[in-house]
Amino acid sequence: MYSLLNGVKVLDLTTIVLGPYGTKIIADFGAEITKIEPLGGDQFRSVRPGKSEDLGAGFINLNNNKKSLSIDLTTDAGKTIIAKLVEQSDVVVHNMRPKSAAKFNLTFEKLKALKKDIIFCYAPGFGQEGRYGDNPAYDDIIQAASGLAYLNANAQGEPRFLPTIIGDKVGGLHLALSILAALFHKSTTGEGSCLEIPMFESIVSFMMIEQLAGKSFIPPLGEMGYARLQSPNRRPFKTKDGYISILPYSTRHWTKFLKEIGRDDIAETPWVRDPVSRSQRIDELYQVLSKECLKRTTAEWFDILDRLDVPHANVNRPDALLSDPHLKDVSFFREYDHPTDGKMRLARTPFTVAGATETPDAPAPHIGQNSREVLQSIGYDISEIEKLEADNVITQY
């Protein structure tokens, strides 16, 4: 964890993945995150594997460097606690549907009345001005609706979900960027902000950078889709003993590679040397790659491609990343002792800050682990906290 956002206080009412991923990024930069959970906890706590009932691996990996306050927001006492926390916060963020959030007084108008310069961010499934605005959304729904599952179809043309929660995580990235932009705006103007970061629009925007293609122009200059990505022969190539990814990209790459494998007959042709013409016939070159790769082992190809300075990579299984030499060089996977769940491993934040001191990450909290601490910080005394516990307004781990 770094200290770039030390002093920034975020009231985090998000759940599952999108919101917690966004606030995790902010937490990794040093912001103080108070995670508000229902009495039963964030639903993502139950996703296994896990040792403790309320600490599944996915939840742990999303919620380090955060404090947990478990509270019943349907009660008047719970709403009062939130109001007091808002008064001491810089940012309030949730990923509920707005009509649900409104039941808990979580609207920009109500929060702005409590703190004039509050930054209010919400990440619904769909933008509220559209007809899908009130629809529920999870990652599978967004992968389907955005066209991503269609693009990831198998050889039989059957749509498939990517085996990662990409819709949530892309939404979380946009959420973190929005919070950072709003904090900068506040630092220069003193003004708060109200930001909507819909999951559907986030992933569609993410994809359309290259997929809008010919439909970027009016009238169109072609169909949608990035031709290179849709090439039938764009895939990891089979070698004598495994698979390899090779991507000659520039004219220099292709010329050097083709000469290396004895294909001088096409290396200097006008269509290979011209990037536009080459892109239109890229599948022909991928076919050449596919056939040629079978003639050597993966290690032999690495030696050749290193010498030619042509981009390439091994096709790793996810578990191989734990012993990847580069990731070891940069200390990417780190071991630590969780206070209740024993020895654990985490993937560190991907960014580094030159000259900044990095402090150890705080482990993900149990449900309500910090309830008393948080309430005391906003003026509740022990007897008041004990009454809130007795009345089932809060829980304390």
C-alpha distance (Angstrom), angle and dihedral (degrees) to the residues before:
residue distance angle dihedral
M1 . . .
Y2 3.81 . .
S3 3.80 130.3 .
L4 3.82 102.9 -129.4
L5 3.82 92.0 112.1
N6 3.80 98.4 36.4
G7 3.80 109.2 148.6
V8 3.82 94.9 28.5
K9 3.81 111.2 120.9
V10 3.80 119.9 -156.0
L11 3.80 124.4 -170.0
D12 3.80 102.3 -152.7
L13 3.80 117.7 -162.2
T14 3.80 94.4 163.3
T15 3.80 126.3 122.6
I16 3.82 142.9 -166.4
V17 3.85 109.8 14.1
L18 3.82 117.6 -46.7
G19 3.78 98.2 62.4
P20 3.80 97.8 34.1
Y21 3.82 90.1 50.3
G22 3.80 90.8 52.4
T23 3.79 93.3 48.3
K24 3.81 91.2 43.7
I25 3.81 88.3 62.9
I26 3.80 90.0 50.7
A27 3.81 89.9 47.1
D28 3.81 91.1 51.2
F29 3.81 87.3 58.6
G30 3.81 90.1 54.9
A31 3.81 105.9 -94.6
E32 3.80 116.7 146.1
I33 3.81 106.8 -115.5
T34 3.79 120.4 -163.7
K35 3.79 106.9 -167.3
I36 3.79 112.9 -151.7
E37 3.80 112.2 -153.1
P38 3.80 134.8 176.5
L39 3.78 115.8 -108.7
G40 3.81 90.1 -94.1
G41 3.79 92.3 49.3
D42 3.79 134.5 -124.7
Q43 3.83 109.0 -36.0
F44 3.79 90.7 -128.2
R45 3.81 89.4 68.8
S46 3.80 89.1 78.4
V47 3.83 96.6 58.2
R48 3.78 107.5 111.0
P49 3.01 152.8 -97.9
G50 3.76 100.1 67.2
K51 3.79 143.6 128.0
S52 3.80 100.1 -145.1
E53 3.79 117.5 54.9
D54 3.80 92.0 -123.6
L55 3.81 99.4 39.2
G56 3.79 114.7 70.8
A57 3.80 118.3 173.1
G58 3.80 94.6 -108.0
F59 3.79 92.4 52.1
I60 3.80 91.5 47.3
N61 3.80 91.4 52.2
L62 3.82 92.2 51.2
N63 3.77 102.2 41.9
N64 3.77 111.4 46.2
N65 3.81 115.6 127.7
K66 3.82 91.5 33.5
K67 3.80 135.8 110.0
S68 3.81 121.0 -136.0
L69 3.80 124.4 -138.1
S70 3.82 111.7 -179.8
I71 3.79 110.9 -155.4
D72 3.80 142.6 159.5
L73 3.80 103.4 -123.9
T74 3.79 93.0 -171.9
T75 3.82 90.5 72.8
D76 3.79 125.1 83.6
A77 3.80 89.2 -127.5
G78 3.81 89.7 53.6
K79 3.80 92.0 50.9
T80 3.81 89.3 49.9
I81 3.81 90.9 54.1
I82 3.80 90.7 51.4
A83 3.80 91.3 49.4
K84 3.80 91.0 53.3
L85 3.80 91.2 47.8
V86 3.81 91.2 50.2
E87 3.80 90.0 56.1
Q88 3.82 88.8 60.5
S89 3.81 98.0 39.6
D90 3.79 133.6 90.7
V91 3.80 96.5 -160.8
V92 3.80 134.9 29.4
V93 3.79 116.5 -168.5
H94 3.81 134.4 178.1
N95 3.80 138.6 162.0
M96 3.78 99.0 -151.8
R97 3.77 124.5 119.8
P98 3.82 104.5 -90.5
K99 3.81 94.2 -118.6
S100 3.82 88.9 56.7
A101 3.79 92.4 46.2
A102 3.81 90.7 50.7
K103 3.82 89.7 63.3
F104 3.80 87.0 65.5
N105 3.83 94.1 45.6
L106 3.80 89.8 -105.7
T107 3.79 98.8 145.8
F108 3.78 127.4 120.1
E109 3.80 91.9 -117.6
K110 3.81 94.2 53.8
L111 3.79 94.8 42.8
K112 3.81 92.8 45.7
A113 3.81 88.0 55.5
L114 3.81 87.7 57.8
K115 3.81 95.3 44.2
K116 3.79 120.1 11.4
D117 3.81 96.9 -152.7
I118 3.81 98.5 42.9
I119 3.80 119.1 143.5
F120 3.80 108.6 -138.5
C121 3.82 118.4 -167.9
Y122 3.76 126.1 177.5
A123 3.79 128.9 -180.0
P124 3.82 111.7 -161.1
G125 3.78 124.0 173.7
F126 3.79 93.2 -106.6
G127 3.81 135.9 16.2
Q128 3.78 111.3 -87.3
E129 3.80 96.6 -129.3
G130 3.81 92.6 61.7
R131 3.77 131.1 78.9
Y132 3.81 92.4 -107.7
G133 3.79 90.9 55.7
D134 3.79 95.9 112.3
N135 3.81 96.7 41.2
P136 3.81 119.3 115.4
A137 3.80 115.0 -118.7
Y138 3.77 138.6 -165.0
D139 3.79 129.6 168.5
D140 3.82 96.2 -86.9
I141 3.79 90.4 51.2
I142 3.79 92.1 51.6
Q143 3.81 94.3 44.7
A144 3.80 88.0 54.8
A145 3.80 98.1 42.3
S146 3.82 94.6 45.3
G147 3.81 95.9 55.1
L148 3.80 92.7 -112.7
A149 3.81 94.7 116.8
Y150 3.82 89.3 50.6
L151 3.80 92.0 51.1
N152 3.79 89.1 50.7
A153 3.82 93.6 54.9
N154 3.80 119.4 146.0
A155 3.82 125.8 -119.7
Q156 3.81 89.7 -80.2
G157 3.80 91.5 55.6
E158 3.81 94.3 -109.0
P159 3.83 113.2 146.6
R160 3.81 115.5 -116.9
F161 3.77 135.3 -169.3
L162 3.79 117.2 -122.5
P163 3.82 108.3 -111.6
T164 3.80 91.8 -119.2
I165 3.79 130.7 70.1
I166 3.78 92.3 -110.7
G167 3.81 97.4 154.3
D168 3.78 91.5 57.4
K169 3.79 93.9 44.1
V170 3.81 95.6 46.5
G171 3.81 87.4 49.3
G172 3.80 89.3 49.0
L173 3.80 91.6 52.8
H174 3.80 90.8 51.8
L175 3.81 89.5 47.7
A176 3.81 92.3 53.1
L177 3.81 91.7 47.6
S178 3.80 90.5 50.0
I179 3.80 92.2 51.7
L180 3.80 91.6 49.5
A181 3.81 92.0 48.9
A182 3.81 91.4 48.9
L183 3.82 91.3 49.2
F184 3.80 90.0 52.9
H185 3.81 90.9 47.9
K186 3.79 89.7 51.0
S187 3.81 91.9 49.0
T188 3.82 91.5 55.0
T189 3.82 101.2 36.5
G190 3.80 106.3 20.9
E191 3.81 88.4 -127.0
G192 3.77 129.3 129.6
S193 3.79 124.4 -137.1
C194 3.79 141.7 -144.8
L195 3.81 112.1 -142.9
E196 3.79 130.2 -176.7
I197 3.80 115.5 -160.0
P198 3.83 108.0 -179.7
M199 3.78 118.8 -163.2
F200 3.82 95.5 -139.1
E201 3.79 95.7 49.7
S202 3.83 90.8 44.3
I203 3.80 94.6 57.8
V204 3.81 93.6 40.1
S205 3.81 90.2 52.0
F206 3.81 89.2 47.1
M207 3.81 91.9 52.8
M208 3.78 99.5 40.5
I209 3.82 93.3 65.5
E210 3.80 87.7 86.7
Q211 3.81 103.4 6.3
L212 3.81 97.7 62.2
A213 3.82 86.6 66.5
G214 3.82 112.6 139.8
K215 3.80 92.1 11.9
S216 3.80 88.2 64.3
F217 3.81 85.3 83.9
I218 3.80 129.4 66.4
P219 2.95 110.0 -116.0
P220 3.83 92.5 28.6
L221 3.79 121.0 -105.2
G222 3.79 90.5 -155.8
E223 3.77 142.1 -36.6
M224 3.78 129.0 -52.8
G225 3.79 119.1 -87.1
Y226 3.79 138.0 68.8
A227 3.81 103.7 -94.5
R228 3.81 95.9 -148.5
L229 3.80 91.8 55.4
Q230 3.81 91.4 50.1
S231 3.80 94.6 49.8
P232 3.84 109.9 127.2
N233 3.80 90.8 -135.3
R234 3.81 96.4 48.4
R235 3.78 100.3 112.5
P236 3.79 141.3 100.8
F237 3.80 106.3 -64.6
K238 3.79 123.1 -125.0
T239 3.80 115.8 -121.0
K240 3.81 129.8 -171.4
D241 3.79 90.9 -83.2
G242 3.79 108.9 15.6
Y243 3.79 142.5 -28.4
I244 3.78 135.6 -57.3
S245 3.79 137.0 -173.4
I246 3.80 113.5 -135.1
L247 3.78 123.4 177.7
P248 3.79 117.1 179.4
Y249 3.79 96.9 -174.5
S250 3.78 111.4 166.6
T251 3.80 129.0 53.4
R252 3.80 88.0 -106.2
H253 3.81 91.0 54.2
W254 3.80 94.2 50.0
T255 3.80 94.8 44.4
K256 3.80 93.5 50.4
F257 3.78 93.5 44.4
L258 3.80 96.0 47.4
K259 3.81 91.9 48.6
E260 3.80 90.1 48.7
I261 3.81 91.8 57.3
G262 3.80 93.3 44.6
R263 3.79 97.8 -103.5
D264 3.79 96.4 129.8
D265 3.81 85.7 139.2
I266 3.80 89.9 77.2
A267 3.83 103.0 19.1
E268 3.80 94.1 86.7
T269 3.80 99.1 32.9
P270 3.82 115.9 125.9
W271 3.80 93.6 -117.4
V272 3.81 92.9 54.6
R273 3.80 93.3 45.5
D274 3.81 93.7 48.3
P275 3.86 111.7 75.2
V276 3.81 94.2 -151.3
S277 3.81 94.8 49.6
R278 3.79 91.0 42.4
S279 3.78 92.2 53.5
Q280 3.80 89.9 53.6
R281 3.81 91.5 54.5
I282 3.79 98.8 33.2
D283 3.80 94.3 125.5
E284 3.81 90.1 63.6
L285 3.79 89.1 58.6
Y286 3.79 92.1 46.2
Q287 3.81 87.8 54.1
V288 3.81 89.1 54.8
L289 3.81 89.3 50.3
S290 3.79 92.5 48.4
K291 3.81 93.7 53.9
E292 3.79 95.2 41.4
C293 3.80 95.9 50.2
L294 3.80 91.1 63.6
K295 3.81 90.2 66.3
R296 3.83 97.2 67.6
T297 3.79 141.0 37.8
T298 3.78 120.9 -104.5
A299 3.82 90.8 -107.8
E300 3.80 91.2 51.9
W301 3.78 90.2 51.8
F302 3.80 90.9 49.9
D303 3.81 90.7 55.6
I304 3.80 91.7 50.2
L305 3.80 96.3 43.6
D306 3.81 93.2 45.9
R307 3.79 88.4 54.6
L308 3.82 92.7 47.5
D309 3.83 92.5 43.4
V310 3.81 90.2 -129.7
P311 3.85 114.8 153.0
H312 3.80 113.2 -102.9
A313 3.78 141.4 148.9
N314 3.75 142.0 -173.6
V315 3.81 115.4 -105.3
N316 3.79 98.8 -116.9
R317 3.76 129.6 -161.4
P318 3.82 109.2 -131.4
D319 3.81 91.4 -112.8
A320 3.81 89.9 56.0
L321 3.79 89.2 66.1
L322 3.80 89.4 73.4
S323 3.81 88.4 69.7
D324 3.81 98.3 32.0
P325 3.83 106.4 137.8
H326 3.80 95.0 -139.8
L327 3.80 92.6 50.4
K328 3.80 88.0 49.5
D329 3.82 89.9 51.7
V330 3.81 91.0 55.7
S331 3.84 94.5 40.1
F332 3.78 90.8 -122.3
F333 3.81 98.0 159.1
R334 3.76 112.6 52.1
E335 3.78 132.4 -173.3
Y336 3.77 123.9 -139.4
D337 3.79 141.1 163.7
H338 3.80 114.3 -106.6
P339 3.83 109.4 -150.6
T340 3.82 93.5 -127.0
D341 3.80 107.1 14.6
G342 3.79 101.2 47.3
K343 3.79 129.7 -138.0
M344 3.80 112.5 9.8
R345 3.78 141.7 170.3
L346 3.79 127.9 -136.4
A347 3.78 135.9 -173.7
R348 3.78 105.5 -125.8
T349 3.77 124.1 -131.7
P350 3.84 108.8 -79.3
F351 3.79 97.1 -129.0
T352 3.78 128.6 79.0
V353 3.79 127.5 -160.3
A354 3.79 115.3 -144.7
G355 3.78 112.9 -127.1
A356 3.81 94.5 2.9
T357 3.78 122.9 122.0
E358 3.78 113.3 -116.6
T359 3.79 115.7 -149.5
P360 3.82 125.8 -160.9
D361 3.80 116.2 -88.1
A362 3.80 117.6 -106.8
P363 3.83 111.0 -121.9
A364 3.80 120.0 -108.4
P365 3.82 109.8 -87.5
H366 3.77 129.6 -119.1
I367 3.82 117.5 -117.2
G368 3.80 107.6 -63.8
Q369 3.78 93.1 -6.7
N370 3.80 91.8 146.8
S371 3.81 100.1 32.8
R372 3.79 96.3 115.7
E373 3.80 93.5 41.8
V374 3.80 92.7 51.3
L375 3.81 94.2 45.9
Q376 3.78 92.4 49.0
S377 3.81 89.1 52.5
I378 3.83 89.8 61.0
G379 3.80 95.9 46.7
Y380 3.81 107.4 -86.9
D381 3.80 114.8 139.3
I382 3.79 124.7 -143.0
S383 3.82 95.3 -97.8
E384 3.81 91.4 52.0
I385 3.79 90.9 48.7
E386 3.80 92.0 49.1
K387 3.81 89.7 52.0
L388 3.81 90.7 50.8
E389 3.79 88.1 52.3
A390 3.78 92.5 47.8
D391 3.80 90.5 49.7
N392 3.84 90.9 50.3
V393 3.79 92.3 -118.7
I394 3.82 90.6 124.8
T395 3.77 138.1 11.8
Q396 3.79 127.3 -146.2
Y397 3.82 121.9 -155.5
